[in-house]
Amino acid sequence: MPDASPTAPPEAPGSVLPGRPDPARPRVRTPQAAPEPEDGTPCPTCATPNAPRRHFCYSCATPLTDTARTEAEGPYAGQRPRLHRDRTRWIARAVVAAVIAAVVVGGIIGGPPAARAVQDHFAKRVQVPAATWKASHSGPEQGPKLAFDGYSNTWWGTGYSGASDGQYLEAGFGQPTDLLNMVITPGASARTPQAADPARPHEFDLLVTDSAGKRHLLRYRLNDGGPQKVDVRVRNALTVRLVLHSAYGTTETKQVAIAELEFFSRSTG
């Protein structure tokens, strides 16, 4: 009878360490041909030739192109744009300032006459009425008073046809007056048609007599138009005589006419 003794159990396997990965094999690189030497602009630092397409040296990285900023229409990054100024305006302002300074300095250095001229230029004007009037000759119903009555539709006429050379109209003041300018309205009226209007003064003299008896002769020429201002600038004036020499629109049937004479002085207010 066979042996019935039990068999022993198989032995359990012992502990096993985890597997370790095999180290990667090094890649074998195929040898590459050496780059052909470039032929071009030599580097300013290391003298290595560089191809024309390069902007930096491949050996030392030195810039191969001129890095200076080229002229451009607009500002580059970081540049503050210049302000566009009108130089003509500044020049004009400088000229005006220089003229004003010259006038002021001239008034100071030149003494009282120059200072008075500066004052007269900027002074406020006031009208001075004539106290007396007379004329060398007058036409019928066209006496000298009508040139000082304040109405432009009345007028003084010489009473002679033609230019009436040498005929005069004179105004007097009650006291010495510092005259600055005068406004003359030639002809009969601004509303009168020129064909029907009397002749109008063209060239004339102003003979101004001051309180010291000195006579100031001023020559003027008018345009053929309406009221016109002329400068007088005479101190302590007593009389002003307007002496005619030539006229516009003269005929054998027309006399020279003056509608109004107005005088202006410095305001004392």
Secondary structure by P-SEA (a helix, b strand, c coil): ccccbbbbccccccccccccccccccccccccccccccccccccccccccccccccccccccccccccccccccccccbbbbbbccaaaaaaaaaaaaaaaaaaaaaaaacaaaaaaaaaaabbbbbbbbcccccccccccccccccccccccccccccccccccccbbbbbbcccccccbbbbbcccccccccccccbbbccbbbbbbccccbbbbbbbccccccbbbbbbbcccccbbbbbbcccccccccccbbbcbbbbbccccc
